Amino acid sequence: MAAVSCTMPALADVRRAAATLEGVAAVTPLMLSRRYSKMYEAKVMMKREDLQEVRSYKIRGAYNKMRSLDETQRNRGVVCASAGNHSQGVAFSCRELGIKGIIFMPAPTPAQKVDQVRMFGEDQVEIVLTGDTFDDAYKAAMAYCDANDMVFVHPFDDEKVIEGQATVGLEILEQTKDHLDYLFVPVGGGGLISGILSVFHLLSPKTKIIGVEPEGAPSMKTSLQNGVNTELGHIDKFIDGAAVQKVGHRNFEICKGLLHEMVTVAEGRVCQEILDLYNKDAIVVEPAGALTLSALSQYAEEICGKNVVCVVSGSNNDITRTAEIKERALLYARLKHYFIVRFPQRAGALKEFVAEILGPSDDITYFQYAKKHAKENGPAVVGIELKEETDLEPLVARMKARNFYGDYLNNKPDLFQYLV
């Protein structure tokens, strides 16, 4: 591994952060998962940061940073930008420490997260919803911060924040006597993984640390490939807790020197993991919280027989997103397909389509005529859910043979988003 050109947190400072967080951040359990252990023939443990009071590890960095402020800085107040979890940590800390806070959040942030920020901060915080991404909110927050001479509490690119997040790594090592072969860590801006790397580099250097980020927002992976911290022009914002256009400078430098591997996981794969965790383990996670467990299948052979830890980073999931999560999971598994269906101009065509074109286990889940008038003669957008992926080819063949086939939409994202 390359030398680290950016100063890592000292172990003594991480231990001081742990002492600062006593009674504020929970020492979350390192829990053995029998299901994942059996699935991968390994000892798979989950570091349950979703069980924090603010339901994510972000409380650690936010509180550690704000406790380090002097009286003058506290009196001026703080500003932060966040897609949700960091803002909850800041709001909680504002209330606990009696510090006024202005919190900037992207406008599309799930309502559940916005409500949580209000609940934790009470009358100590003001929320400003602005822009489409974290980066938009960040720019607005920095401008406000400079104009009002307030302290900015960065969600990841800050020495004290990294020290706070590093306490996750310290706890993991204190909670197990086993040598850890693999540690999977979710990556957004990089605060958590850079803190954990700093601890494991000193205390468990043989543990292979794998960073995991969304396929639609590969900021750290791209930066490491380029050898320079790189801002992405466009990202998929679905995994909002880990979708940033550019990672932190300190975080990138630490990862460049110490990180073993960086991988990405498709958003649809993450969605299936969310559903499995809920249905099979009764664990509720947000999309970013399922990243590490979603990556295990890429390492199935490598981790067999090994001791593995996955950091489950948060559980701030909005229940109104359930339909979208299920949809993305089905699309990823190739069990949900959208077509333009051109119904032949003959009597009983719709009945024929349902009775003779669809397979016995196929289910229509979406149906919308393209025309408001003369519907019976116009095309329709039809969504069909299959039981097995192999049912697709026979379905398409039957549609073409009977002159129902118009077009397939799954592989045409621009048209898909316009019509569905």
C-alpha positions, 0 to 999 in steps of 0.5 A: 500500500502507498504512503498516506499523504494526509495525516491520519487520526492518532490512536490516542485521539480516537480513544479520546473521542470514544471517551467523549462519546460515552453516554451519548453514542451507543456501543452497538452490538457486533452481531453474528448473522446465522443466515449470512454465515450459512449462505457464505460458509463463513462467520459473518458478523454485523456491526449494528450502527443502525441501532444508534438512537439517531439510527446511524453512526453519524452521531459519533463524528458530529458530536465529537466535532461539536464538543471540541468547539470553544465557547465563542464558536458555540455561541456563534452556532453551527451549520451543516449539510447532509442528505439526512443521517449527519443532519440528525447527528448534528441536530441531536448534538445541538440539543444536547450541547445547547448550540444553535444549528442551521441544517441544509438538506437536499430538497428530495431528502425523504420526509422521514429524515427531515422529520427526524431532524426536527425531532432530535434538534427541537428548537435548537435547529432550523432546516433549509431544504435546497438543491437536488443533491448533497453537493447542492446543499453543501454549496448553499451551506458553505455560503451561509456559513461564510456570510454569518461567521459560523462553524461548519460541521462537515459530514466527512472531511473533518479531522474531529469527525473522522476521529468520531467515526473511527470509534466504530473500528475501535469497538469492533476490535474490542468486541471480538477475540477472533482475528478478522479476515475481512471488514466491509465498510459502506462509503459515501463521502469517506468519513467512516472508512477513513476513520476505520482504516486509521484504527485497523492500520495500527491494531489489525493491519492484516484485516482486508478492508473492502469499501462499498459504494453504489454503482450509480455514485462511484466517487471513491472508486473513480477517484482511486482509479484516477489517482486524484480526487474526482468529482462526478458529473452525474450520480444516481441519488437513490442510495442517498446516504452514500451518494456524493459527487466528490469524496472528502480530501482527507478521506481520499488520501487515507483511502489511497494509502490504506484501502485494500479494495473498492467495489460497487453494488447495483442499486437493484441488488441493494434493494433486494438485500433491504427486502431480505433483511426485513423479511428474513431477519426483521431488520430495517435498514436504509439503502446505504445500510444494506451496501456491505451485505449486498457486496458479499456475493462478489466475494463468496469464494474468497470469504469462505471459512473466514471471519467477516464483519459488515458495517450496517450503517443506518436504518433511516428508511422512509416506508413510502419508498417501499414500492420503489425498493421492490420495483428496483429489486424486481427490475434488477432480478429481471422479473419485472418487464415493461413493454409497449403492446400494440393490440391488434384491431380485432375484437377480443384482443385484450382478452386474448392477450390475458388468456393466451399471451401471458404465461400461467404465472405472469402478472400484469402490474402496470397498464396504461393506454398511450392514447386518451381516445380510441384506446382500443386501437392504440398501444399500451404500456404494460408492466409484467411481473414474472415468476422466473427470469426464464419466462421472458423469452417465451413471453416475447415469442408469443407476443411477436407471433400474435402481433402484440409486440411493440417494443421492450422498455427495460433497456431504454432508460430515457423512454422508460422514465418518460412512459412509466 
